[in-house]
Structure formats: C-alpha cells, structure tokens
Amino acid sequence: MEWFEDETLWADFSDVLFSAERAEEAEARVASSPLLRVPAGAAVLDLGCGPGTYAVPLARRGAAVTGVDLSAALLDRAAVAASAAGVEIRLVRADMREFVEPDRFDLVISMYTSFGLFADHDQNMRVLRNVRASLAPGGRLMIDLYGKEILARDGGQPKIIDVEGGTLIVRGTVLDEWTRFRDDFVLVQGDRARRGHVVHNLYSAVELKAMLGEAGFADIECFGGFDAEPFDNHARRLIVRGVRTLGDA
C-alpha cells in the first residue's frame, strides 16, 4: 500500500495538516490572488482536494467546483465543509492517474504539493496529460509546490508546532540525490503519540516547466507566491501555470 492510500494517516493527521488557520489562508488567497480568479460559473477541478480547503471558497465565489481525492475520509470532510458553507461541490473519489473528463474544466488546481506523489516519473506525466485532456481549450492548470530551490534555501529544518491539545513534530529528509523528499510527522496529544509520513518528488522550476511542456501545455509561467510575484530568491512557493491553447486537440 502506498502512503497516500493509508486512511489512518488522514484520520490521524487531517486536523493538523488541514487546520482552521490553513482554511482561513485559503479563503484569503481565493479572494485576492490573480492566479485563482475565475468568473462565476467557471468549471474548476481541485485535484487532490482533501477536505475542501480551496474547493469551498472557490464554490462560495461562484465557481462550479469538482473536487477529486482518493481518500474517502477527506472527501467526507469536504462534504461537511461544503454543507456548512451552504455551497454545492461535486466530489469524486478517484485516483488522479485515472481521472479524465475531456474538455470540461476552465481551471485545474493542484495545491499543497499534491502533485508529484508517484515514484514513477511516467505516472506523474500521466497525471499532467489527464489534466490537459480535461481542460477546455484556453483552460489553465496551476500547480502549487514546495519547490527544490526553496527547500535548498531554507534548509528544511525540523519544526515543532503547537496544535490543539498537543504538539506536532515535523522532520524532513531529502532522498535520492535531491529528487524525492519525505516528511515524518509525530503528533503528541496527552499520553498518545501517532506517527505518519508523506513522500513526494522534489521539483525545481526548470524541471516542472519541462514536464508541463512535455505534456503539451503552452504559455508556461512560474511564480513565487499567490500574488503572482516573480519566482526568485524571495519566493515562498513554486507555482507553475500552463495553458491548453485554443484550437488544441
């Protein structure tokens, strides 16, 4: 079983990985970011939507949102969040390597380093090709990652985070000559300690742009944050955007 197929991980850590503070941050970004701006009624796919952290505020602003995730537990949380917000979101349990709905979406987003989960490069390329096929001509893909350059600059120091009722300890490890990265979590609440981990590919801006080009995207751009600032030595995130061009079959 792959780590992302383990429902215990999401049951144990979803409250701290997808905190109320993170939901507030997503709400503010959707309200202000030019990269997330879509007209009312636009069809948006949140690929790896988790508990609806971005899907809910996008739906609240009038988008027709489809959220896709492999975790039933996270999709249940997304349904609860959508109901609480009074919005409708179409939720689909699917593997992103298999999900394709041709020519349907105006915007596809992949947030919180939820792209690049698969050790096999070809499987990650398959995800990109699925996305391109699922975009309507003129539609955009936006991928948000913790990029290789940012990790190299910041050093990936261990983190100790106060969470409700306890403490979260996060330790990161670079793997396979800077091609993969693993985060190990320990959540201590009272006399109980729970452990989990995530592993993903570690991409630079140049590497990710090349992959989008190989998958057939055009007008590929990199940004260093959600205000569309340049991807430079001050970047907080690696955000890469590509377009399925008009008339592109």
C-alpha positions as CSV (number, residue, x, y, z in Angstrom):
1,M,0.0,0.0,0.0
2,E,1.3,3.5,-0.9
3,W,1.4,6.0,1.9
4,F,-1.4,8.1,0.4
5,E,-3.7,5.1,0.3
6,D,-3.5,4.8,4.1
7,E,-6.7,6.2,5.5
8,T,-5.2,6.0,9.0
9,L,-2.8,8.8,8.0
10,W,-5.7,11.1,7.1
11,A,-7.8,10.2,10.1
12,D,-4.9,10.9,12.5
13,F,-3.4,14.0,10.9
14,S,-6.1,15.7,8.8
15,D,-7.0,18.1,11.7
16,V,-3.4,19.4,11.9
17,L,-2.5,19.2,8.2
18,F,-5.7,21.0,7.2
19,S,-6.2,23.3,10.2
20,A,-8.6,26.2,10.6
21,E,-5.7,28.6,10.0
22,R,-5.0,26.9,6.7
23,A,-8.6,27.2,5.7
24,E,-8.6,30.9,6.6
25,E,-5.4,31.3,4.5
26,A,-7.1,29.6,1.5
27,E,-10.1,31.8,1.9
28,A,-7.9,34.9,1.7
29,R,-6.0,33.7,-1.3
30,V,-9.1,32.9,-3.2
31,A,-10.4,36.4,-2.5
32,S,-7.2,38.2,-3.6
33,S,-5.0,36.0,-5.8
34,P,-5.0,36.8,-9.5
35,L,-3.9,33.2,-10.1
36,L,-7.2,31.9,-8.6
37,R,-9.5,34.4,-10.1
38,V,-12.3,32.8,-12.2
39,P,-15.7,34.2,-13.4
40,A,-18.9,33.0,-11.8
41,G,-19.9,29.7,-13.3
42,A,-16.4,28.7,-14.3
43,A,-15.8,24.9,-14.1
44,V,-12.9,24.3,-11.6
45,L,-11.3,21.0,-10.8
46,D,-9.4,20.7,-7.5
47,L,-7.2,17.7,-8.0
48,G,-6.3,16.3,-4.6
49,C,-8.9,18.4,-2.9
50,G,-8.5,17.0,0.6
51,P,-11.2,18.3,2.9
52,G,-12.2,21.1,0.5
53,T,-9.7,23.8,1.8
54,Y,-9.8,25.5,-1.6
55,A,-12.8,23.9,-3.1
56,V,-15.2,25.5,-0.6
57,P,-14.1,29.2,-1.0
58,L,-14.0,28.8,-4.8
59,A,-17.5,27.5,-4.8
60,R,-18.5,30.3,-2.5
61,R,-17.3,32.8,-5.1
62,G,-19.5,31.2,-7.7
63,A,-17.3,28.6,-9.4
64,A,-18.7,25.2,-10.3
65,V,-16.2,23.1,-8.4
66,T,-15.4,19.4,-8.8
67,G,-13.1,18.0,-6.0
68,V,-11.2,14.8,-6.7
69,D,-9.4,12.8,-4.0
70,L,-8.5,9.2,-3.3
71,S,-9.3,9.5,0.5
72,A,-12.9,8.7,1.4
73,A,-12.3,10.3,4.9
74,L,-11.1,13.6,3.4
75,L,-14.0,13.7,0.9
76,D,-16.4,13.2,3.8
77,R,-14.8,16.2,5.5
78,A,-15.1,18.2,2.3
79,A,-18.8,17.3,2.1
80,V,-19.4,18.5,5.6
81,A,-17.4,21.7,5.0
82,A,-19.4,22.4,1.8
83,S,-22.7,21.9,3.6
84,A,-21.7,24.2,6.5
85,A,-20.7,26.9,3.9
86,G,-24.0,26.5,2.1
87,V,-22.4,25.6,-1.3
88,E,-22.5,22.7,-3.6
89,I,-19.4,20.9,-4.7
90,R,-19.2,17.8,-6.8
91,L,-17.0,15.3,-5.0
92,V,-15.4,12.3,-6.8
93,R,-13.4,9.6,-5.2
94,A,-10.7,8.7,-7.8
95,D,-7.0,8.2,-8.4
96,M,-5.6,11.2,-10.2
97,R,-3.7,8.9,-12.5
98,E,-7.1,7.7,-13.8
99,F,-9.4,10.7,-13.6
100,V,-10.1,12.3,-17.0
101,E,-13.2,14.3,-18.1
102,P,-12.4,15.6,-21.6
103,D,-12.7,19.3,-22.4
104,R,-14.6,20.1,-19.2
105,F,-12.7,22.5,-16.9
106,D,-11.7,26.1,-17.2
107,L,-9.2,25.8,-14.3
108,V,-7.5,22.9,-12.7
109,I,-5.6,23.4,-9.4
110,S,-3.2,21.2,-7.5
111,M,-2.4,22.6,-4.1
112,Y,-0.1,21.9,-1.1
113,T,2.4,19.8,-3.1
114,S,-0.3,17.2,-4.1
115,F,1.4,16.8,-7.5
116,G,4.4,14.5,-7.8
117,L,3.3,11.8,-5.4
118,F,4.4,8.9,-7.5
119,A,7.9,7.5,-7.6
120,D,7.5,6.6,-11.3
121,H,8.0,9.7,-13.5
122,D,5.7,8.3,-16.1
123,Q,2.8,8.2,-13.7
124,N,3.3,11.9,-12.8
125,M,3.4,12.7,-16.5
126,R,0.2,10.7,-16.9
127,V,-1.5,13.0,-14.4
128,L,-0.4,16.0,-16.4
129,R,-1.7,14.5,-19.6
130,N,-5.0,13.7,-17.9
131,V,-5.3,17.3,-16.8
132,R,-4.6,18.7,-20.2
133,A,-7.2,16.4,-21.7
134,S,-9.7,17.5,-19.0
135,L,-9.2,21.2,-19.7
136,A,-11.3,23.1,-22.1
137,P,-9.3,24.9,-24.8
138,G,-8.0,28.0,-23.2
139,G,-8.2,26.4,-19.8
140,R,-5.4,26.7,-17.2
141,L,-3.5,24.4,-14.9
142,M,-2.0,25.8,-11.7
143,I,0.3,23.7,-9.5
144,D,1.4,24.8,-6.1
145,L,4.5,23.1,-4.7
146,Y,7.2,23.4,-2.1
147,G,10.0,23.7,-4.7
148,K,13.5,22.4,-4.7
149,E,15.0,25.9,-4.7
150,I,13.0,26.9,-1.7
151,L,14.0,23.8,0.3
152,A,17.7,24.4,-0.6
153,R,17.5,28.0,0.6
154,D,15.5,27.4,3.8
155,G,17.3,24.2,4.8
156,G,14.2,22.1,5.7
157,Q,14.8,22.5,9.4
158,P,12.7,20.3,11.8
159,K,9.5,22.1,13.1
160,I,7.8,21.9,16.4
161,I,4.2,23.2,16.1
162,D,1.7,23.8,18.8
163,V,-1.7,22.3,17.8
164,E,-5.0,21.9,19.6
165,G,-4.4,19.6,22.5
166,G,-0.8,18.8,21.8
167,T,2.3,19.2,19.7
168,L,3.2,18.3,16.1
169,I,6.8,17.5,15.2
170,V,7.8,17.5,11.6
171,R,11.2,16.3,10.3
172,G,12.1,16.4,6.6
173,T,14.6,14.3,4.7
174,V,16.0,14.8,1.2
175,L,16.1,11.5,-0.7
176,D,17.6,10.0,-3.8
177,E,20.1,12.8,-4.7
178,W,17.5,15.7,-4.3
179,T,14.8,14.0,-6.4
180,R,12.5,13.0,-3.5
181,F,11.5,14.4,-0.2
182,R,10.0,12.7,2.9
183,D,8.2,14.4,5.8
184,D,7.9,12.4,9.0
185,F,5.2,13.5,11.5
186,V,4.8,12.8,15.2
187,L,1.6,14.1,16.8
188,V,1.7,14.0,20.6
189,Q,-1.6,14.6,22.4
190,G,-1.7,13.7,26.0
191,D,-0.2,10.3,26.5
192,R,-0.7,9.3,22.9
193,A,1.8,9.6,20.1
194,R,0.9,9.0,16.4
195,R,3.3,8.7,13.5
196,G,2.9,9.2,9.8
197,H,4.8,10.3,6.7
198,V,4.4,11.7,3.2
199,V,6.8,11.3,0.3
200,H,6.8,13.3,-2.9
201,N,9.0,14.2,-5.8
202,L,11.1,17.3,-5.4
203,Y,11.0,19.6,-8.5
204,S,12.8,22.7,-9.5
205,A,11.1,25.4,-11.6
206,V,13.0,24.3,-14.7
207,E,12.1,20.6,-14.1
208,L,8.4,21.3,-13.6
209,K,8.2,23.6,-16.6
210,A,9.8,21.0,-18.8
211,M,7.2,18.4,-17.6
212,L,4.3,20.7,-18.5
213,G,5.9,21.3,-21.9
214,E,6.3,17.6,-22.5
215,A,2.6,17.1,-21.6
216,G,1.6,19.7,-24.2
217,F,0.9,22.8,-22.2
218,A,1.8,26.3,-23.6
219,D,2.4,29.7,-22.1
220,I,4.1,28.1,-19.1
221,E,4.9,30.6,-16.3
222,C,6.4,30.4,-12.8
223,F,5.5,32.5,-9.8
224,G,6.9,32.7,-6.3
225,G,3.6,33.2,-4.4
226,F,-0.1,33.7,-4.8
227,D,0.2,37.4,-5.6
228,A,1.9,36.4,-8.9
229,E,5.2,37.7,-7.7
230,P,8.3,36.5,-9.6
231,F,9.9,33.2,-8.8
232,D,13.2,34.4,-7.4
233,N,15.3,34.2,-4.2
234,H,12.4,35.6,-2.2
235,A,9.9,33.1,-3.4
236,R,7.6,31.4,-0.7
237,R,6.2,28.8,-3.1
238,L,6.8,27.4,-6.5
239,I,3.7,28.0,-8.5
240,V,3.7,26.8,-12.2
241,R,0.9,27.7,-14.6
242,G,0.3,26.3,-18.1
243,V,-2.5,26.7,-20.7
244,R,-4.2,24.4,-23.1
245,T,-4.2,26.6,-26.1
246,L,-7.3,27.4,-28.1
247,G,-7.8,25.0,-31.0
248,D,-5.6,22.5,-29.3
249,A,-6.9,19.0,-30.0
